[in-house]
Amino acid sequence: MSSTFSSTSFTSNPIISRPPPSAVIYDLSSPTHTTITLPVGSLWSSELHWHERHTEFLRVIKGSVRVRLDNRSFVVKAPKESNEEAIVRVDIGVRHEWKRADADEAAGEKDEEEVIVIESTEPADTEKRLFFWNLNGVILEAQQGSTREQPKFLAALMMEWRIMLHLFVIFKGLDNFPVFWDLSTKLSGVGSGLRSAKRAEGLITHGIFWLVRIAGAALGMRAVEERFTPKELYLEWKSSKKDL
C-alpha cells in the first residue's frame, strides 16, 4: 500500500470495498442507484438516520436484511421468483436502519450467503452517489493513514475528531441525519411517544449540525470534495451551484 492516499486511483474505480468486521462493497457505477453488498459475517449497518429531502427505496436482491422503520423492525428476504420484488419504501422523515438479518446473531448461526441491496431515491438526483463517494473517501483515507507510524495520543485524538467532523459535514450537506440518541424507547410511555422522541432527536441532531457547520467551515471542509469525487460527477455537482 502506498504511503499517501491516491485520489486519482480511488475515483477511477466505482467499486469501493471496506474491510471486516463491517465489510461492505459499494457499486457506484450506476447514475440512478447504488448496489451494496454485505459479505458473510459482515457487521455493517446503515445506522439509524433519516432523510429530509429524499424518499429512499431498498430493493433486496439476495439474502435477508433486518430493517427498522421508526419503532418497527422486520426481516426482508430476497424473492425466490425472478418476477417478484422485495422493496422497502422509506418516506421522508422516517428513522431507519438496515443490516444483515443475522448481524446480531451468534457466530454459529450466521447465514452463509452474501446480501445484495440496491438503494435508490426520489428525487433521483446525484446526492446519494456524492454521499457514498465522499463518505468512503474520508474513511478510506483515514484507514490508509492508520497504516503509517502511529501519532502520539493527543495527535491521534485530534485526528479522530477531525475525521468525525468531516463525516458530519458530509451527513449534513448530503441529506443524512443520524440519530445521535435513540429516545424512542425512553419516551414510549409519554403521550405522543414516537412523535415526541423524533422531535427531540431532531433538535439534538440539528443542534450538533449547527456546530458542525461552524467548525467545518473554519477548517475548510465541504460535503463534496474534489479529491473524493469522480471528475464528471464533481463538475455536474459544481454546475448545479448547490452550496453544500
Phi, psi and omega per residue, in radians:
M1 nan 2.380 -3.127
S2 -1.214 2.830 -3.076
S3 -1.430 -0.187 3.123
T4 -2.232 2.661 3.136
F5 -1.273 2.182 -3.116
S6 -1.673 1.741 -3.123
S7 -1.174 -0.586 3.140
T8 -1.112 -0.799 3.116
S9 -1.153 -0.690 -3.115
F10 -1.094 -0.849 -3.048
T11 -1.383 -0.148 -3.134
S12 -1.519 -0.193 -3.109
N13 -2.059 1.980 -3.091
P14 -1.342 -0.019 3.096
I15 -1.785 1.966 -3.089
I16 -1.967 2.193 -3.129
S17 -2.035 2.424 3.022
R18 -2.120 2.532 -2.985
P19 -1.383 2.953 3.035
P20 -1.082 2.822 0.119
P21 -1.400 -0.321 3.111
S22 -1.700 0.974 -3.081
A23 -1.118 2.381 -3.138
V24 -2.737 2.577 3.081
I25 -2.197 2.163 3.106
Y26 -1.844 2.209 3.015
D27 -1.813 1.877 -3.069
L28 -1.837 0.421 -3.058
S29 -1.354 -0.329 -3.123
S30 -1.628 2.442 3.092
P31 -1.371 -0.171 -3.042
T32 -1.947 -0.272 -3.104
H33 -2.753 2.917 3.093
T34 -2.121 2.257 3.100
T35 -1.727 2.139 -3.092
I36 -2.001 2.176 3.134
T37 -1.975 2.263 3.081
L38 -1.969 1.942 3.139
P39 -1.109 2.896 3.087
V40 -1.012 2.302 3.108
G41 1.521 -0.045 -3.105
S42 -1.164 2.418 3.082
L43 -1.791 0.209 -3.117
W44 -1.015 2.530 3.043
S45 -2.505 2.572 3.054
S46 -1.249 -0.223 -3.042
E47 1.118 2.734 -3.069
L48 -1.308 2.159 -3.092
H49 -2.762 3.072 3.057
W50 -2.501 2.915 3.102
H51 -2.094 2.586 -3.123
E52 -1.995 -0.117 3.141
R53 -2.206 -0.128 -3.037
H54 -2.371 2.472 2.885
T55 -1.585 2.341 -3.066
E56 -1.942 2.577 3.095
F57 -2.201 2.309 3.078
L58 -1.961 2.034 3.140
R59 -1.901 1.969 -3.090
V60 -1.469 2.025 -3.086
I61 -1.677 -0.625 -3.078
K62 -2.604 2.457 3.098
G63 1.412 -2.839 -3.091
S64 -2.291 2.456 3.106
V65 -2.217 2.626 3.014
R66 -1.751 2.176 -3.095
V67 -2.013 2.408 3.011
R68 -2.046 2.199 3.036
L69 -2.091 1.921 -3.001
D70 0.930 -2.019 -3.115
N71 -1.790 0.190 -3.130
R72 -1.825 2.233 -3.132
S73 -2.126 2.377 -3.105
F74 -2.724 2.830 3.140
V75 -1.793 2.359 3.083
V76 -2.052 2.204 -3.133
K77 -1.888 2.544 3.075
A78 -1.089 2.459 -3.118
P79 -1.166 2.599 3.122
K80 -1.433 -0.496 -3.132
E81 -1.713 2.471 -3.077
S82 -1.179 -0.371 -3.125
N83 -1.592 0.099 3.121
E84 -1.850 2.813 3.130
E85 -2.364 2.544 3.058
A86 -2.099 1.651 -3.044
I87 -2.123 2.323 3.072
V88 -1.929 2.214 3.100
R89 -1.689 2.268 3.120
V90 -2.051 1.846 -3.089
D91 -1.290 2.793 3.092
I92 -0.960 2.321 3.103
G93 1.532 -0.148 -3.137
V94 -1.448 2.146 3.091
R95 -1.217 2.300 -3.062
H96 -2.602 2.741 3.104
E97 -2.686 2.540 3.021
W98 -2.515 2.681 -3.123
K99 -2.853 3.116 3.050
R100 -1.019 2.473 -3.120
A101 -1.102 -0.454 -3.098
D102 -1.744 0.207 -3.047
A103 -1.070 -0.511 -3.103
D104 -1.761 0.087 -3.101
E105 -1.473 2.858 3.084
A106 -1.127 2.709 -3.050
A107 -0.963 -0.630 -3.087
G108 -1.339 -0.106 -3.081
E109 -1.932 0.290 -3.112
K110 -1.226 2.486 3.068
D111 -1.354 2.232 -3.097
E112 -1.516 0.913 3.129
E113 -2.571 2.364 3.093
E114 -1.232 2.774 3.132
V115 -1.942 2.350 3.085
I116 -2.238 2.170 -3.138
V117 -2.276 2.389 3.064
I118 -1.813 2.140 3.101
E119 -1.772 2.363 3.054
S120 -2.529 2.929 -3.090
T121 -2.411 2.816 2.906
E122 -2.182 2.142 -0.015
P123 -1.201 2.673 -3.107
A124 -1.545 1.202 -3.124
D125 -1.705 -2.843 -3.061
T126 -1.572 -0.063 -2.969
E127 -1.099 -0.661 -3.132
K128 -1.110 -0.775 3.125
R129 -1.164 -0.743 3.096
L130 -1.032 -0.699 -3.141
F131 -1.070 -0.889 -3.077
F132 -1.202 -0.655 3.100
W133 -1.085 -0.814 -3.057
N134 -1.352 -0.650 3.062
L135 -1.017 -0.896 -3.112
N136 -1.206 -0.549 3.097
G137 -1.052 -0.821 3.134
V138 -1.126 -0.795 -3.095
I139 -1.145 -0.813 -3.102
L140 -1.216 -0.621 3.067
E141 -1.081 -0.725 3.125
A142 -1.169 -0.714 3.126
Q143 -1.120 -0.695 3.119
Q144 -1.163 -0.669 3.117
G145 -1.143 -0.495 -3.111
S146 -1.244 -0.225 3.133
T147 -1.456 -0.195 3.112
R148 -1.457 -3.026 3.131
E149 -1.055 2.268 -3.072
Q150 -1.212 2.276 3.118
P151 -1.277 2.913 3.096
K152 -1.148 2.863 -2.987
F153 -0.896 -0.918 -3.069
L154 -1.110 -0.726 3.125
A155 -1.135 -0.685 3.123
A156 -1.132 -0.716 3.128
L157 -1.116 -0.742 3.117
M158 -1.121 -0.647 3.126
M159 -1.144 -0.723 3.130
E160 -1.110 -0.727 3.128
W161 -1.155 -0.634 3.134
R162 -1.168 -0.716 3.104
I163 -1.107 -0.812 3.139
M164 -1.076 -0.721 3.118
L165 -1.066 -0.746 -3.133
H166 -1.124 -0.695 3.097
L167 -1.088 -0.704 3.127
F168 -1.156 -0.619 3.068
V169 -1.063 -0.718 3.099
I170 -1.140 -0.798 3.125
F171 -0.984 -0.852 -3.090
K172 -1.106 -0.782 -3.046
G173 -1.300 -0.449 -3.018
L174 -2.078 0.664 2.916
D175 1.025 0.873 3.048
N176 -2.366 1.796 -3.009
F177 -1.855 1.807 -3.091
P178 -1.280 2.596 3.008
V179 -1.528 1.823 -3.111
F180 -1.298 -0.504 -3.125
W181 -2.463 1.898 -3.100
D182 -1.332 1.819 -3.060
L183 -1.702 -0.028 -2.999
S184 -1.046 -0.710 -3.140
T185 -1.308 -0.587 -3.120
K186 -1.220 -0.538 -3.089
L187 -1.859 0.204 -3.062
S188 -1.086 -0.474 -3.123
G189 -1.620 0.049 -3.119
V190 -1.634 2.129 3.064
G191 0.254 -1.641 -3.070
S192 -1.422 0.001 2.994
G193 0.890 -1.803 -3.060
L194 -1.025 -0.714 -3.130
R195 -1.095 -0.722 3.091
S196 -1.128 -0.720 3.141
A197 -1.104 -0.781 -3.121
K198 -1.151 -0.645 3.110
R199 -1.123 -0.762 3.140
A200 -1.165 -0.741 3.116
E201 -1.083 -0.681 3.112
G202 -1.111 -0.720 3.119
L203 -1.110 -0.721 3.125
I204 -1.113 -0.871 -3.096
T205 -1.109 -0.803 -3.123
H206 -1.196 -0.538 3.065
G207 -1.147 -0.781 3.095
I208 -1.116 -0.725 -3.126
F209 -1.193 -0.443 3.047
W210 -1.119 -0.734 3.083
L211 -1.208 -0.654 3.116
V212 -1.055 -0.728 -3.130
R213 -1.056 -0.743 -3.130
I214 -1.184 -0.859 -3.101
A215 -1.166 -0.734 -3.141
G216 -1.106 -0.717 3.123
A217 -1.130 -0.671 3.136
A218 -1.114 -0.537 -3.117
L219 -1.702 0.076 3.096
G220 1.285 0.409 -3.132
M221 -1.512 2.449 3.087
R222 -2.267 2.724 3.116
A223 -1.141 -0.573 3.132
V224 -2.047 1.970 3.132
E225 -1.863 2.364 -3.096
E226 -1.044 -0.638 -3.071
R227 -1.238 -0.301 -3.134
F228 -1.786 -0.083 -2.976
T229 -2.071 2.300 3.073
P230 -0.944 2.521 -2.987
K231 -0.956 -0.851 -3.090
E232 -1.106 -0.712 3.131
L233 -1.180 -0.675 3.130
Y234 -1.126 -0.758 3.130
L235 -1.150 -0.628 3.097
E236 -1.116 -0.770 3.108
W237 -1.133 -0.766 -3.093
K238 -1.102 -0.669 -3.136
S239 -1.208 -0.383 3.114
S240 -1.323 -0.234 3.088
K241 1.020 0.628 3.062
K242 -1.451 2.242 3.139
D243 -1.582 1.549 3.140
L244 -1.724 nan nan
